[in-house]
Amino acid sequence: MTFDPEQLGQSKADLAETLRTLRKRANRTQVWLAQRCNISQTKLSNLETSRITPNADGRGRTV
């Protein structure tokens, strides 16, 4: 099951920007958040730049 932010009226870029903004507001690094989410820092970076979109199984989908 793939999450599609556009079905919720939000673009992939908006979702990525929100994730990045909230992480930075919490004064956390990508490494910290990636470890907490049990994903790689590279994957988190790709999510924050909207190169991939999240999906239910956590693997991410390339756009």
NORWO-V368457 format. One record per pair of residues at least 12 apart in sequence whose C-alpha atoms are under 7 Angstrom apart, sorted by the first residue. I is the first residue (numbers start at 1). GAP is how many residues later the second one is. If there is no record, write none. Layout:
I:GAP  I:GAP
//
This chain:
1:54  1:55  2:52  2:53  2:54  3:50  3:51  3:52  3:53  12:38  13:37  16:31  16:32  16:33  16:34  17:31  19:29  20:28  30:14  51:12
//
